[in-house]
Amino acid sequence: MAPMKAMKAVKARAKTMTKGALAEALATETGLKKSECNKVVESLAKVATTQVKSAGKFVLPGLCMIKTRQKPATKAGKRMAFGKEISCKAQPAKTIVKAFCVAALKKFI
């Protein structure tokens, strides 16, 4: 067998912004206190969750759209996957939450 090649180093990605870092960035941008911005972020999350649960859709203008959809139940049985027959259990219907970026964000990136 041939020796394994060394794996290429994966590019180090920037760390994602935490809730505190987001509140601090909003505070510096708007001139409000960090604690006030933290409350705004928390209330935005509450409003978004209640809106998605009731209406099934929530849009942050210029950023993203969060939608829910019903995934139907599946029956138990046998299915073909990768050329093999696999036995599958029955799965109940589920509500799936998906987020889509808005066209303005796509153009920006």
Salt bridges, closest charged atoms under 4 A:
GLU24 OE1 - LYS34 NZ 3.58
GLU42 OE2 - LYS19 NZ 3.10
